[in-house]
């Protein structure tokens, strides 16, 4: 009789473990779906650019950044704020730090 009760407890323990594992996996899947759905990629169509278009836009952006980093220009003419090339700004900063 002790063998029968041990087998019964073993089956009950296995069932509980199996249900806990399935329940845990189900909760994980629900959290994954809830967290993933808002970030799902937009379908192809409106606003989606081809690799060539993205490459061209990146080249244009890098060109503008290069121009901004290497030329003089006005940031706000009314307030007298100018943009300096990075090299010149570093030179002025070093000179000011030596004083």
mmCIF file as gemmi writes it, N, C-alpha and C atoms, coordinates in Angstrom:
data_model
loop_
_atom_site.group_PDB
_atom_site.id
_atom_site.type_symbol
_atom_site.label_atom_id
_atom_site.label_alt_id
_atom_site.label_comp_id
_atom_site.label_asym_id
_atom_site.label_entity_id
_atom_site.label_seq_id
_atom_site.pdbx_PDB_ins_code
_atom_site.Cartn_x
_atom_site.Cartn_y
_atom_site.Cartn_z
_atom_site.occupancy
_atom_site.B_iso_or_equiv
_atom_site.pdbx_formal_charge
_atom_site.auth_seq_id
_atom_site.auth_asym_id
_atom_site.pdbx_PDB_model_num
ATOM 1 N N . UNK Axp A 1 ? 0.803 -1.175 0 1 0 ? 1 A 1
ATOM 2 C CA . UNK Axp A 1 ? 0 0 0 1 0 ? 1 A 1
ATOM 3 C C . UNK Axp A 1 ? 0.855 1.25 0 1 0 ? 1 A 1
ATOM 4 N N . UNK Axp A 2 ? 2.013 1.192 0.59 1 0 ? 2 A 1
ATOM 5 C CA . UNK Axp A 2 ? 2.892 2.346 0.581 1 0 ? 2 A 1
ATOM 6 C C . UNK Axp A 2 ? 3.405 2.629 -0.811 1 0 ? 2 A 1
ATOM 7 N N . UNK Axp A 3 ? 3.59 1.597 -1.638 1 0 ? 3 A 1
ATOM 8 C CA . UNK Axp A 3 ? 4.015 1.808 -3.023 1 0 ? 3 A 1
ATOM 9 C C . UNK Axp A 3 ? 2.939 2.533 -3.824 1 0 ? 3 A 1
ATOM 10 N N . UNK Axp A 4 ? 1.69 2.216 -3.591 1 0 ? 4 A 1
ATOM 11 C CA . UNK Axp A 4 ? 0.584 2.842 -4.31 1 0 ? 4 A 1
ATOM 12 C C . UNK Axp A 4 ? 0.467 4.315 -3.939 1 0 ? 4 A 1
ATOM 13 N N . UNK Axp A 5 ? 0.622 4.649 -2.659 1 0 ? 5 A 1
ATOM 14 C CA . UNK Axp A 5 ? 0.51 6.039 -2.261 1 0 ? 5 A 1
ATOM 15 C C . UNK Axp A 5 ? 1.703 6.849 -2.762 1 0 ? 5 A 1
ATOM 16 N N . UNK Axp A 6 ? 2.903 6.246 -2.83 1 0 ? 6 A 1
ATOM 17 C CA . UNK Axp A 6 ? 4.083 6.926 -3.361 1 0 ? 6 A 1
ATOM 18 C C . UNK Axp A 6 ? 3.909 7.206 -4.838 1 0 ? 6 A 1
ATOM 19 N N . UNK Axp A 7 ? 3.328 6.256 -5.563 1 0 ? 7 A 1
ATOM 20 C CA . UNK Axp A 7 ? 3.092 6.439 -6.992 1 0 ? 7 A 1
ATOM 21 C C . UNK Axp A 7 ? 2.045 7.529 -7.213 1 0 ? 7 A 1
ATOM 22 N N . UNK Axp A 8 ? 1.01 7.537 -6.381 1 0 ? 8 A 1
ATOM 23 C CA . UNK Axp A 8 ? -0.038 8.545 -6.484 1 0 ? 8 A 1
ATOM 24 C C . UNK Axp A 8 ? 0.527 9.937 -6.198 1 0 ? 8 A 1
ATOM 25 N N . UNK Axp A 9 ? 1.369 10.066 -5.159 1 0 ? 9 A 1
ATOM 26 C CA . UNK Axp A 9 ? 2 11.345 -4.854 1 0 ? 9 A 1
ATOM 27 C C . UNK Axp A 9 ? 2.937 11.769 -5.97 1 0 ? 9 A 1
ATOM 28 N N . UNK Axp A 10 ? 3.631 10.797 -6.551 1 0 ? 10 A 1
ATOM 29 C CA . UNK Axp A 10 ? 4.553 11.093 -7.647 1 0 ? 10 A 1
ATOM 30 C C . UNK Axp A 10 ? 3.805 11.629 -8.857 1 0 ? 10 A 1
ATOM 31 N N . UNK Axp A 11 ? 2.66 10.997 -9.183 1 0 ? 11 A 1
ATOM 32 C CA . UNK Axp A 11 ? 1.853 11.454 -10.317 1 0 ? 11 A 1
ATOM 33 C C . UNK Axp A 11 ? 1.28 12.847 -10.046 1 0 ? 11 A 1
ATOM 34 N N . UNK Axp A 12 ? 0.83 13.097 -8.826 1 0 ? 12 A 1
ATOM 35 C CA . UNK Axp A 12 ? 0.29 14.399 -8.458 1 0 ? 12 A 1
ATOM 36 C C . UNK Axp A 12 ? 1.365 15.467 -8.502 1 0 ? 12 A 1
ATOM 37 N N . UNK Axp A 13 ? 2.564 15.13 -8.057 1 0 ? 13 A 1
ATOM 38 C CA . UNK Axp A 13 ? 3.675 16.065 -8.086 1 0 ? 13 A 1
ATOM 39 C C . UNK Axp A 13 ? 4.078 16.38 -9.524 1 0 ? 13 A 1
ATOM 40 N N . UNK Axp A 14 ? 4.094 15.349 -10.36 1 0 ? 14 A 1
ATOM 41 C CA . UNK Axp A 14 ? 4.435 15.552 -11.772 1 0 ? 14 A 1
ATOM 42 C C . UNK Axp A 14 ? 3.397 16.445 -12.454 1 0 ? 14 A 1
ATOM 43 N N . UNK Axp A 15 ? 2.132 16.201 -12.171 1 0 ? 15 A 1
ATOM 44 C CA . UNK Axp A 15 ? 1.06 17.001 -12.768 1 0 ? 15 A 1
ATOM 45 C C . UNK Axp A 15 ? 1.167 18.46 -12.326 1 0 ? 15 A 1
ATOM 46 N N . UNK Axp A 16 ? 1.428 18.677 -11.055 1 0 ? 16 A 1
ATOM 47 C CA . UNK Axp A 16 ? 1.563 20.044 -10.557 1 0 ? 16 A 1
ATOM 48 C C . UNK Axp A 16 ? 2.762 20.743 -11.192 1 0 ? 16 A 1
ATOM 49 N N . UNK Axp A 17 ? 3.858 20.026 -11.316 1 0 ? 17 A 1
ATOM 50 C CA . UNK Axp A 17 ? 5.05 20.598 -11.944 1 0 ? 17 A 1
ATOM 51 C C . UNK Axp A 17 ? 4.785 20.925 -13.416 1 0 ? 17 A 1
ATOM 52 N N . UNK Axp A 18 ? 4.114 20.016 -14.097 1 0 ? 18 A 1
ATOM 53 C CA . UNK Axp A 18 ? 3.785 20.228 -15.511 1 0 ? 18 A 1
ATOM 54 C C . UNK Axp A 18 ? 2.86 21.429 -15.678 1 0 ? 18 A 1
ATOM 55 N N . UNK Axp A 19 ? 1.847 21.538 -14.836 1 0 ? 19 A 1
ATOM 56 C CA . UNK Axp A 19 ? 0.935 22.679 -14.913 1 0 ? 19 A 1
ATOM 57 C C . UNK Axp A 19 ? 1.657 23.985 -14.598 1 0 ? 19 A 1
ATOM 58 N N . UNK Axp A 20 ? 2.559 23.988 -13.632 1 0 ? 20 A 1
ATOM 59 C CA . UNK Axp A 20 ? 3.323 25.189 -13.295 1 0 ? 20 A 1
ATOM 60 C C . UNK Axp A 20 ? 4.217 25.599 -14.468 1 0 ? 20 A 1
ATOM 61 N N . UNK Axp A 21 ? 4.849 24.619 -15.11 1 0 ? 21 A 1
ATOM 62 C CA . UNK Axp A 21 ? 5.716 24.924 -16.247 1 0 ? 21 A 1
ATOM 63 C C . UNK Axp A 21 ? 4.906 25.486 -17.411 1 0 ? 21 A 1
ATOM 64 N N . UNK Axp A 22 ? 3.778 24.871 -17.721 1 0 ? 22 A 1
ATOM 65 C CA . UNK Axp A 22 ? 2.926 25.351 -18.817 1 0 ? 22 A 1
ATOM 66 C C . UNK Axp A 22 ? 2.381 26.738 -18.473 1 0 ? 22 A 1
ATOM 67 N N . UNK Axp A 23 ? 1.958 26.942 -17.23 1 0 ? 23 A 1
ATOM 68 C CA . UNK Axp A 23 ? 1.457 28.244 -16.814 1 0 ? 23 A 1
ATOM 69 C C . UNK Axp A 23 ? 2.532 29.324 -16.897 1 0 ? 23 A 1
ATOM 70 N N . UNK Axp A 24 ? 3.738 28.988 -16.442 1 0 ? 24 A 1
ATOM 71 C CA . UNK Axp A 24 ? 4.846 29.942 -16.522 1 0 ? 24 A 1
ATOM 72 C C . UNK Axp A 24 ? 5.181 30.295 -17.957 1 0 ? 24 A 1
ATOM 73 N N . UNK Axp A 25 ? 5.192 29.283 -18.811 1 0 ? 25 A 1
ATOM 74 C CA . UNK Axp A 25 ? 5.464 29.518 -20.237 1 0 ? 25 A 1
ATOM 75 C C . UNK Axp A 25 ? 4.361 30.362 -20.863 1 0 ? 25 A 1
ATOM 76 N N . UNK Axp A 26 ? 3.123 30.115 -20.486 1 0 ? 26 A 1
ATOM 77 C CA . UNK Axp A 26 ? 2 30.901 -21.014 1 0 ? 26 A 1
ATOM 78 C C . UNK Axp A 26 ? 2.112 32.359 -20.591 1 0 ? 26 A 1
ATOM 79 N N . UNK Axp A 27 ? 2.447 32.598 -19.32 1 0 ? 27 A 1
ATOM 80 C CA . UNK Axp A 27 ? 2.619 33.977 -18.841 1 0 ? 27 A 1
ATOM 81 C C . UNK Axp A 27 ? 3.753 34.663 -19.594 1 0 ? 27 A 1
ATOM 82 N N . UNK Axp A 28 ? 4.848 33.942 -19.821 1 0 ? 28 A 1
ATOM 83 C CA . UNK Axp A 28 ? 5.964 34.49 -20.585 1 0 ? 28 A 1
ATOM 84 C C . UNK Axp A 28 ? 5.528 34.879 -21.992 1 0 ? 28 A 1
ATOM 85 N N . UNK Axp A 29 ? 4.764 34.018 -22.652 1 0 ? 29 A 1
ATOM 86 C CA . UNK Axp A 29 ? 4.289 34.326 -24.007 1 0 ? 29 A 1
ATOM 87 C C . UNK Axp A 29 ? 3.362 35.537 -24.026 1 0 ? 29 A 1
ATOM 88 N N . UNK Axp A 30 ? 2.505 35.647 -23.023 1 0 ? 30 A 1
ATOM 89 C CA . UNK Axp A 30 ? 1.591 36.8 -22.956 1 0 ? 30 A 1
ATOM 90 C C . UNK Axp A 30 ? 2.387 38.091 -22.795 1 0 ? 30 A 1
ATOM 91 N N . UNK Axp A 31 ? 3.367 38.075 -21.906 1 0 ? 31 A 1
ATOM 92 C CA . UNK Axp A 31 ? 4.203 39.268 -21.716 1 0 ? 31 A 1
ATOM 93 C C . UNK Axp A 31 ? 4.968 39.594 -22.986 1 0 ? 31 A 1
ATOM 94 N N . UNK Axp A 32 ? 5.488 38.585 -23.651 1 0 ? 32 A 1
ATOM 95 C CA . UNK Axp A 32 ? 6.226 38.794 -24.895 1 0 ? 32 A 1
ATOM 96 C C . UNK Axp A 32 ? 5.339 39.419 -25.963 1 0 ? 32 A 1
ATOM 97 N N . UNK Axp A 33 ? 4.135 38.912 -26.103 1 0 ? 33 A 1
ATOM 98 C CA . UNK Axp A 33 ? 3.207 39.443 -27.115 1 0 ? 33 A 1
ATOM 99 C C . UNK Axp A 33 ? 2.826 40.881 -26.779 1 0 ? 33 A 1
ATOM 100 N N . UNK Axp A 34 ? 2.55 41.149 -25.52 1 0 ? 34 A 1
ATOM 101 C CA . UNK Axp A 34 ? 2.16 42.504 -25.119 1 0 ? 34 A 1
ATOM 102 C C . UNK Axp A 34 ? 3.314 43.472 -25.325 1 0 ? 34 A 1
ATOM 103 N N . UNK Axp A 35 ? 4.535 43.039 -25.036 1 0 ? 35 A 1
ATOM 104 C CA . UNK Axp A 35 ? 5.689 43.917 -25.184 1 0 ? 35 A 1
ATOM 105 C C . UNK Axp A 35 ? 6.092 44.058 -26.65 1 0 ? 35 A 1
ATOM 106 N N . UNK Axp A 36 ? 5.854 43.043 -27.469 1 0 ? 36 A 1
ATOM 107 C CA . UNK Axp A 36 ? 6.296 43.075 -28.862 1 0 ? 36 A 1
ATOM 108 C C . UNK Axp A 36 ? 5.323 43.809 -29.774 1 0 ? 36 A 1
ATOM 109 N N . UNK Axp A 37 ? 4.042 43.638 -29.584 1 0 ? 37 A 1
ATOM 110 C CA . UNK Axp A 37 ? 3.058 44.198 -30.517 1 0 ? 37 A 1
ATOM 111 C C . UNK Axp A 37 ? 3.164 45.707 -30.699 1 0 ? 37 A 1
ATOM 112 N N . UNK Axp A 38 ? 3.36 46.513 -29.649 1 0 ? 38 A 1
ATOM 113 C CA . UNK Axp A 38 ? 3.475 47.958 -29.881 1 0 ? 38 A 1
ATOM 114 C C . UNK Axp A 38 ? 4.719 48.331 -30.69 1 0 ? 38 A 1
ATOM 115 N N . UNK Axp A 39 ? 5.744 47.503 -30.696 1 0 ? 39 A 1
ATOM 116 C CA . UNK Axp A 39 ? 6.991 47.809 -31.392 1 0 ? 39 A 1
ATOM 117 C C . UNK Axp A 39 ? 7.119 47.097 -32.727 1 0 ? 39 A 1
ATOM 118 N N . UNK Axp A 40 ? 6.048 46.495 -33.182 1 0 ? 40 A 1
ATOM 119 C CA . UNK Axp A 40 ? 6.098 45.744 -34.42 1 0 ? 40 A 1
ATOM 120 C C . UNK Axp A 40 ? 6.413 46.679 -35.581 1 0 ? 40 A 1
ATOM 121 N N . UNK Axp A 41 ? 7.241 46.223 -36.497 1 0 ? 41 A 1
ATOM 122 C CA . UNK Axp A 41 ? 7.647 47.033 -37.646 1 0 ? 41 A 1
ATOM 123 C C . UNK Axp A 41 ? 6.433 47.374 -38.502 1 0 ? 41 A 1
ATOM 124 N N . UNK Axp A 42 ? 6.468 48.569 -39.063 1 0 ? 42 A 1
ATOM 125 C CA . UNK Axp A 42 ? 5.384 49.008 -39.937 1 0 ? 42 A 1
ATOM 126 C C . UNK Axp A 42 ? 5.425 48.225 -41.237 1 0 ? 42 A 1
ATOM 127 N N . UNK Axp A 43 ? 4.279 47.929 -41.786 1 0 ? 43 A 1
ATOM 128 C CA . UNK Axp A 43 ? 4.267 47.217 -43.062 1 0 ? 43 A 1
ATOM 129 C C . UNK Axp A 43 ? 4.845 48.093 -44.172 1 0 ? 43 A 1
ATOM 130 N N . UNK Axp A 44 ? 5.37 47.441 -45.191 1 0 ? 44 A 1
ATOM 131 C CA . UNK Axp A 44 ? 5.96 48.178 -46.313 1 0 ? 44 A 1
ATOM 132 C C . UNK Axp A 44 ? 4.891 49.06 -46.947 1 0 ? 44 A 1
ATOM 133 N N . UNK Axp A 45 ? 5.304 50.249 -47.334 1 0 ? 45 A 1
ATOM 134 C CA . UNK Axp A 45 ? 4.351 51.175 -47.939 1 0 ? 45 A 1
ATOM 135 C C . UNK Axp A 45 ? 4.691 52.6 -47.573 1 0 ? 45 A 1
ATOM 136 N N . UNK Axp A 46 ? 3.769 53.256 -46.905 1 0 ? 46 A 1
ATOM 137 C CA . UNK Axp A 46 ? 3.919 54.669 -46.553 1 0 ? 46 A 1
ATOM 138 C C . UNK Axp A 46 ? 5.135 54.909 -45.675 1 0 ? 46 A 1
ATOM 139 N N . UNK Axp A 47 ? 6.015 55.819 -46.112 1 0 ? 47 A 1
ATOM 140 C CA . UNK Axp A 47 ? 7.148 56.234 -45.305 1 0 ? 47 A 1
ATOM 141 C C . UNK Axp A 47 ? 8.314 55.262 -45.262 1 0 ? 47 A 1
ATOM 142 N N . UNK Axp A 48 ? 8.198 54.133 -45.894 1 0 ? 48 A 1
ATOM 143 C CA . UNK Axp A 48 ? 9.285 53.16 -45.884 1 0 ? 48 A 1
ATOM 144 C C . UNK Axp A 48 ? 10.19 53.448 -47.067 1 0 ? 48 A 1
ATOM 145 N N . UNK Axp A 49 ? 11.48 53.587 -46.77 1 0 ? 49 A 1
ATOM 146 C CA . UNK Axp A 49 ? 12.433 53.921 -47.819 1 0 ? 49 A 1
ATOM 147 C C . UNK Axp A 49 ? 13.228 52.689 -48.224 1 0 ? 49 A 1
ATOM 148 N N . UNK Axp A 50 ? 13.655 52.688 -49.454 1 0 ? 50 A 1
ATOM 149 C CA . UNK Axp A 50 ? 14.5 51.602 -49.942 1 0 ? 50 A 1
ATOM 150 C C . UNK Axp A 50 ? 15.913 51.796 -49.406 1 0 ? 50 A 1
ATOM 151 N N . UNK Axp A 51 ? 16.727 50.759 -49.451 1 0 ? 51 A 1
ATOM 152 C CA . UNK Axp A 51 ? 18.109 50.921 -48.997 1 0 ? 51 A 1
ATOM 153 C C . UNK Axp A 51 ? 18.858 52.031 -49.734 1 0 ? 51 A 1
ATOM 154 N N . UNK Axp A 52 ? 18.603 52.19 -51.015 1 0 ? 52 A 1
ATOM 155 C CA . UNK Axp A 52 ? 19.272 53.243 -51.785 1 0 ? 52 A 1
ATOM 156 C C . UNK Axp A 52 ? 18.84 54.628 -51.302 1 0 ? 52 A 1
ATOM 157 N N . UNK Axp A 53 ? 17.551 54.786 -50.988 1 0 ? 53 A 1
ATOM 158 C CA . UNK Axp A 53 ? 17.06 56.067 -50.48 1 0 ? 53 A 1
ATOM 159 C C . UNK Axp A 53 ? 17.639 56.371 -49.106 1 0 ? 53 A 1
ATOM 160 N N . UNK Axp A 54 ? 17.716 55.348 -48.255 1 0 ? 54 A 1
ATOM 161 C CA . UNK Axp A 54 ? 18.306 55.554 -46.925 1 0 ? 54 A 1
ATOM 162 C C . UNK Axp A 54 ? 19.78 55.903 -47.043 1 0 ? 54 A 1
ATOM 163 N N . UNK Axp A 55 ? 20.485 55.268 -47.977 1 0 ? 55 A 1
ATOM 164 C CA . UNK Axp A 55 ? 21.91 55.551 -48.184 1 0 ? 55 A 1
ATOM 165 C C . UNK Axp A 55 ? 22.097 56.994 -48.656 1 0 ? 55 A 1
ATOM 166 N N . UNK Axp A 56 ? 21.251 57.445 -49.567 1 0 ? 56 A 1
ATOM 167 C CA . UNK Axp A 56 ? 21.335 58.813 -50.071 1 0 ? 56 A 1
ATOM 168 C C . UNK Axp A 56 ? 21.028 59.819 -48.951 1 0 ? 56 A 1
ATOM 169 N N . UNK Axp A 57 ? 20.022 59.529 -48.138 1 0 ? 57 A 1
ATOM 170 C CA . UNK Axp A 57 ? 19.676 60.425 -47.028 1 0 ? 57 A 1
ATOM 171 C C . UNK Axp A 57 ? 20.811 60.487 -46.01 1 0 ? 57 A 1
ATOM 172 N N . UNK Axp A 58 ? 21.458 59.356 -45.755 1 0 ? 58 A 1
ATOM 173 C CA . UNK Axp A 58 ? 22.579 59.34 -44.819 1 0 ? 58 A 1
ATOM 174 C C . UNK Axp A 58 ? 23.758 60.125 -45.37 1 0 ? 58 A 1
ATOM 175 N N . UNK Axp A 59 ? 24.027 59.982 -46.667 1 0 ? 59 A 1
ATOM 176 C CA . UNK Axp A 59 ? 25.122 60.735 -47.285 1 0 ? 59 A 1
ATOM 177 C C . UNK Axp A 59 ? 24.847 62.239 -47.206 1 0 ? 59 A 1
ATOM 178 N N . UNK Axp A 60 ? 23.604 62.634 -47.433 1 0 ? 60 A 1
ATOM 179 C CA . UNK Axp A 60 ? 23.231 64.051 -47.343 1 0 ? 60 A 1
ATOM 180 C C . UNK Axp A 60 ? 23.399 64.555 -45.912 1 0 ? 60 A 1
ATOM 181 N N . UNK Axp A 61 ? 22.952 63.765 -44.937 1 0 ? 61 A 1
ATOM 182 C CA . UNK Axp A 61 ? 23.09 64.156 -43.533 1 0 ? 61 A 1
ATOM 183 C C . UNK Axp A 61 ? 24.558 64.3 -43.143 1 0 ? 61 A 1
ATOM 184 N N . UNK Axp A 62 ? 25.38 63.352 -43.54 1 0 ? 62 A 1
ATOM 185 C CA . UNK Axp A 62 ? 26.806 63.422 -43.215 1 0 ? 62 A 1
ATOM 186 C C . UNK Axp A 62 ? 27.475 64.622 -43.887 1 0 ? 62 A 1
ATOM 187 N N . UNK Axp A 63 ? 27.054 64.96 -45.089 1 0 ? 63 A 1
ATOM 188 C CA . UNK Axp A 63 ? 27.581 66.142 -45.769 1 0 ? 63 A 1
ATOM 189 C C . UNK Axp A 63 ? 27.239 67.419 -45.011 1 0 ? 63 A 1
ATOM 190 N N . UNK Axp A 64 ? 25.99 67.512 -44.559 1 0 ? 64 A 1
ATOM 191 C CA . UNK Axp A 64 ? 25.577 68.687 -43.78 1 0 ? 64 A 1
ATOM 192 C C . UNK Axp A 64 ? 26.354 68.766 -42.471 1 0 ? 64 A 1
ATOM 193 N N . UNK Axp A 65 ? 26.525 67.631 -41.809 1 0 ? 65 A 1
ATOM 194 C CA . UNK Axp A 65 ? 27.279 67.618 -40.554 1 0 ? 65 A 1
ATOM 195 C C . UNK Axp A 65 ? 28.729 68.027 -40.776 1 0 ? 65 A 1
ATOM 196 N N . UNK Axp A 66 ? 29.318 67.56 -41.871 1 0 ? 66 A 1
ATOM 197 C CA . UNK Axp A 66 ? 30.709 67.916 -42.193 1 0 ? 66 A 1
ATOM 198 C C . UNK Axp A 66 ? 30.831 69.411 -42.449 1 0 ? 66 A 1
ATOM 199 N N . UNK Axp A 67 ? 29.884 69.959 -43.195 1 0 ? 67 A 1
ATOM 200 C CA . UNK Axp A 67 ? 29.883 71.4 -43.465 1 0 ? 67 A 1
ATOM 201 C C . UNK Axp A 67 ? 29.726 72.185 -42.175 1 0 ? 67 A 1
ATOM 202 N N . UNK Axp A 68 ? 28.83 71.751 -41.33 1 0 ? 68 A 1
ATOM 203 C CA . UNK Axp A 68 ? 28.606 72.436 -40.052 1 0 ? 68 A 1
ATOM 204 C C . UNK Axp A 68 ? 29.854 72.389 -39.176 1 0 ? 68 A 1
ATOM 205 N N . UNK Axp A 69 ? 30.561 71.277 -39.187 1 0 ? 69 A 1
ATOM 206 C CA . UNK Axp A 69 ? 31.734 71.109 -38.321 1 0 ? 69 A 1
ATOM 207 C C . UNK Axp A 69 ? 32.971 71.826 -38.847 1 0 ? 69 A 1
ATOM 208 N N . UNK Axp A 70 ? 32.977 72.229 -40.105 1 0 ? 70 A 1
ATOM 209 C CA . UNK Axp A 70 ? 34.204 72.787 -40.69 1 0 ? 70 A 1
ATOM 210 C C . UNK Axp A 70 ? 34.066 74.208 -41.219 1 0 ? 70 A 1
ATOM 211 N N . UNK Axp A 71 ? 32.912 74.846 -41.029 1 0 ? 71 A 1
ATOM 212 C CA . UNK Axp A 71 ? 32.733 76.193 -41.565 1 0 ? 71 A 1
ATOM 213 C C . UNK Axp A 71 ? 32.216 77.151 -40.494 1 0 ? 71 A 1
ATOM 214 N N . UNK Axp A 72 ? 32.398 78.439 -40.775 1 0 ? 72 A 1
ATOM 215 C CA . UNK Axp A 72 ? 31.849 79.488 -39.931 1 0 ? 72 A 1
ATOM 216 C C . UNK Axp A 72 ? 30.411 79.742 -40.354 1 0 ? 72 A 1
ATOM 217 N N . UNK Axp A 73 ? 29.594 80.177 -39.41 1 0 ? 73 A 1
ATOM 218 C CA . UNK Axp A 73 ? 28.224 80.519 -39.752 1 0 ? 73 A 1
ATOM 219 C C . UNK Axp A 73 ? 27.505 81.116 -38.571 1 0 ? 73 A 1
ATOM 220 N N . UNK Axp A 74 ? 26.365 81.707 -38.848 1 0 ? 74 A 1
ATOM 221 C CA . UNK Axp A 74 ? 25.549 82.287 -37.792 1 0 ? 74 A 1
ATOM 222 C C . UNK Axp A 74 ? 24.633 81.214 -37.207 1 0 ? 74 A 1
ATOM 223 N N . UNK Axp A 75 ? 24.594 81.159 -35.877 1 0 ? 75 A 1
ATOM 224 C CA . UNK Axp A 75 ? 23.612 80.32 -35.197 1 0 ? 75 A 1
ATOM 225 C C . UNK Axp A 75 ? 22.393 81.181 -34.909 1 0 ? 75 A 1
ATOM 226 N N . UNK Axp A 76 ? 22.629 82.388 -34.344 1 0 ? 76 A 1
ATOM 227 C CA . UNK Axp A 76 ? 21.568 83.359 -34.082 1 0 ? 76 A 1
ATOM 228 C C . UNK Axp A 76 ? 22.156 84.745 -34.284 1 0 ? 76 A 1
ATOM 229 N N . UNK Axp A 77 ? 21.886 85.34 -35.446 1 0 ? 77 A 1
ATOM 230 C CA . UNK Axp A 77 ? 22.482 86.617 -35.81 1 0 ? 77 A 1
ATOM 231 C C . UNK Axp A 77 ? 22.027 87.734 -34.873 1 0 ? 77 A 1
ATOM 232 N N . UNK Axp A 78 ? 20.762 87.714 -34.441 1 0 ? 78 A 1
ATOM 233 C CA . UNK Axp A 78 ? 20.246 88.762 -33.55 1 0 ? 78 A 1
ATOM 234 C C . UNK Axp A 78 ? 20.975 88.772 -32.213 1 0 ? 78 A 1
ATOM 235 N N . UNK Axp A 79 ? 21.34 87.605 -31.716 1 0 ? 79 A 1
ATOM 236 C CA . UNK Axp A 79 ? 22.036 87.518 -30.429 1 0 ? 79 A 1
ATOM 237 C C . UNK Axp A 79 ? 23.545 87.52 -30.592 1 0 ? 79 A 1
ATOM 238 N N . UNK Axp A 80 ? 24.019 87.483 -31.836 1 0 ? 80 A 1
ATOM 239 C CA . UNK Axp A 80 ? 25.45 87.498 -32.088 1 0 ? 80 A 1
ATOM 240 C C . UNK Axp A 80 ? 26.132 86.168 -31.809 1 0 ? 80 A 1
ATOM 241 N N . UNK Axp A 81 ? 25.418 85.065 -31.964 1 0 ? 81 A 1
ATOM 242 C CA . UNK Axp A 81 ? 25.978 83.727 -31.723 1 0 ? 81 A 1
ATOM 243 C C . UNK Axp A 81 ? 26.444 83.152 -33.057 1 0 ? 81 A 1
ATOM 244 N N . UNK Axp A 82 ? 27.733 82.781 -33.103 1 0 ? 82 A 1
ATOM 245 C CA . UNK Axp A 82 ? 28.29 82.237 -34.335 1 0 ? 82 A 1
ATOM 246 C C . UNK Axp A 82 ? 28.709 80.785 -34.138 1 0 ? 82 A 1
ATOM 247 N N . UNK Axp A 83 ? 28.9 80.108 -35.264 1 0 ? 83 A 1
ATOM 248 C CA . UNK Axp A 83 ? 29.399 78.733 -35.265 1 0 ? 83 A 1
ATOM 249 C C . UNK Axp A 83 ? 30.829 78.764 -35.77 1 0 ? 83 A 1
ATOM 250 N N . UNK Axp A 84 ? 31.722 78.096 -35.061 1 0 ? 84 A 1
ATOM 251 C CA . UNK Axp A 84 ? 33.133 78.023 -35.454 1 0 ? 84 A 1
ATOM 252 C C . UNK Axp A 84 ? 33.45 76.62 -35.94 1 0 ? 84 A 1
ATOM 253 N N . UNK Axp A 85 ? 34.454 76.506 -36.805 1 0 ? 85 A 1
ATOM 254 C CA . UNK Axp A 85 ? 34.934 75.159 -37.131 1 0 ? 85 A 1
ATOM 255 C C . UNK Axp A 85 ? 35.495 74.515 -35.858 1 0 ? 85 A 1
ATOM 256 N N . UNK Axp A 86 ? 35.385 73.223 -35.762 1 0 ? 86 A 1
ATOM 257 C CA . UNK Axp A 86 ? 35.824 72.528 -34.558 1 0 ? 86 A 1
ATOM 258 C C . UNK Axp A 86 ? 37.296 72.773 -34.243 1 0 ? 86 A 1
ATOM 259 N N . UNK Axp A 87 ? 38.137 72.73 -35.248 1 0 ? 87 A 1
ATOM 260 C CA . UNK Axp A 87 ? 39.571 72.928 -35.017 1 0 ? 87 A 1
ATOM 261 C C . UNK Axp A 87 ? 39.843 74.3 -34.412 1 0 ? 87 A 1
ATOM 262 N N . UNK Axp A 88 ? 39.182 75.323 -34.924 1 0 ? 88 A 1
ATOM 263 C CA . UNK Axp A 88 ? 39.375 76.676 -34.407 1 0 ? 88 A 1
ATOM 264 C C . UNK Axp A 88 ? 38.834 76.788 -32.978 1 0 ? 88 A 1
ATOM 265 N N . UNK Axp A 89 ? 37.717 76.161 -32.703 1 0 ? 89 A 1
ATOM 266 C CA . UNK Axp A 89 ? 37.147 76.189 -31.36 1 0 ? 89 A 1
ATOM 267 C C . UNK Axp A 89 ? 38.086 75.516 -30.361 1 0 ? 89 A 1
ATOM 268 N N . UNK Axp A 90 ? 38.731 74.439 -30.763 1 0 ? 90 A 1
ATOM 269 C CA . UNK Axp A 90 ? 39.695 73.763 -29.894 1 0 ? 90 A 1
ATOM 270 C C . UNK Axp A 90 ? 40.895 74.667 -29.644 1 0 ? 90 A 1
ATOM 271 N N . UNK Axp A 91 ? 41.393 75.326 -30.686 1 0 ? 91 A 1
ATOM 272 C CA . UNK Axp A 91 ? 42.525 76.244 -30.531 1 0 ? 91 A 1
ATOM 273 C C . UNK Axp A 91 ? 42.192 77.355 -29.54 1 0 ? 91 A 1
ATOM 274 N N . UNK Axp A 92 ? 41.017 77.969 -29.681 1 0 ? 92 A 1
ATOM 275 C CA . UNK Axp A 92 ? 40.606 79.048 -28.782 1 0 ? 92 A 1
ATOM 276 C C . UNK Axp A 92 ? 40.44 78.541 -27.349 1 0 ? 92 A 1
ATOM 277 N N . UNK Axp A 93 ? 39.925 77.362 -27.197 1 0 ? 93 A 1
ATOM 278 C CA . UNK Axp A 93 ? 39.742 76.777 -25.865 1 0 ? 93 A 1
ATOM 279 C C . UNK Axp A 93 ? 41.088 76.536 -25.201 1 0 ? 93 A 1
ATOM 280 N N . UNK Axp A 94 ? 42.049 76.032 -25.957 1 0 ? 94 A 1
ATOM 281 C CA . UNK Axp A 94 ? 43.393 75.785 -25.412 1 0 ? 94 A 1
ATOM 282 C C . UNK Axp A 94 ? 44.056 77.1 -25.034 1 0 ? 94 A 1
ATOM 283 N N . UNK Axp A 95 ? 43.929 78.108 -25.886 1 0 ? 95 A 1
ATOM 284 C CA . UNK Axp A 95 ? 44.502 79.419 -25.57 1 0 ? 95 A 1
ATOM 285 C C . UNK Axp A 95 ? 43.896 79.995 -24.307 1 0 ? 95 A 1
ATOM 286 N N . UNK Axp A 96 ? 42.583 79.861 -24.178 1 0 ? 96 A 1
ATOM 287 C CA . UNK Axp A 96 ? 41.891 80.387 -22.995 1 0 ? 96 A 1
ATOM 288 C C . UNK Axp A 96 ? 42.281 79.614 -21.733 1 0 ? 96 A 1
ATOM 289 N N . UNK Axp A 97 ? 42.511 78.322 -21.857 1 0 ? 97 A 1
ATOM 290 C CA . UNK Axp A 97 ? 42.887 77.517 -20.707 1 0 ? 97 A 1
ATOM 291 C C . UNK Axp A 97 ? 44.313 77.834 -20.236 1 0 ? 97 A 1
ATOM 292 N N . UNK Axp A 98 ? 45.188 78.282 -21.155 1 0 ? 98 A 1
ATOM 293 C CA . UNK Axp A 98 ? 46.57 78.615 -20.814 1 0 ? 98 A 1
ATOM 294 C C . UNK Axp A 98 ? 46.673 79.917 -20.038 1 0 ? 98 A 1
ATOM 295 N N . UNK Axp A 99 ? 45.665 80.767 -20.115 1 0 ? 99 A 1
ATOM 296 C CA . UNK Axp A 99 ? 45.698 82.078 -19.446 1 0 ? 99 A 1
ATOM 297 C C . UNK Axp A 99 ? 45.601 81.946 -17.954 1 0 ? 99 A 1
